[in-house]
Amino acid sequence: MEFFWGYLISGIIIFATIIIALVAQVKVMNSYSKYKQVPSSLNMSGQEFAEKLVRERNLPLQVRTCGGSLTDHYDPRDRSINISQENFSSQSIASQAIIAHEFGHALQHEENYLPFKIRQIVVKSCNFISSLLVPLILIGILIQFFWLAGFGLIFIYASVGIYGVSVIANLATLPVEFNASKRAKQVMEELGINSDEERKAIDSVLNSAAMTYVASLLVSMAYLLRYLFILLSITKRD
């Protein structure tokens, strides 16, 4: 009965955080959809805007386009700003805010911003070991119940530890993303984008995007809570 209630409560927490994540995603889409209709006072395409940022800071960056919608990202491996096709040709304030955010990551890389470096290390480690999560949990549970009880716990502890790394990765992402948005607002203001309407648009797009990272952290923490509960329940049974 204790296991049932604990599992149910952890499931409710997971469900609640997923709802929060979905709401955050909807807000991003709504904000982007609204302000991609508002032209920027700079009167230049996303490509021209990105190239202007790179040129004025004299950074060794490449500006590229990539497929999909809102797939814009900075790739530190080849130091490229990759802009989704819609934003690449758009002259909207929303598109330029997103591009400026990715340029903020490029500035972090150029300045060896410590949280950015930490995030890179943690994410690389997480990508490598996260693939081991489910197999370790299954192997651990099977061994725990059908073969060597104590030995099975080793696999379960390891799997929970691995998932903990993903939580750390999400946590390490927050200061990097918030700082990139702060830098984006600064560089856009330096370029003369400072009307009240444009500032409101920039804040709306970047702040709503930042909330998706907060929601992602909450979801990962909720799942970690469930894994810890399962581990605790299995341990108590021994």
Disulfide bonds with the S-S distance in Angstrom:
none
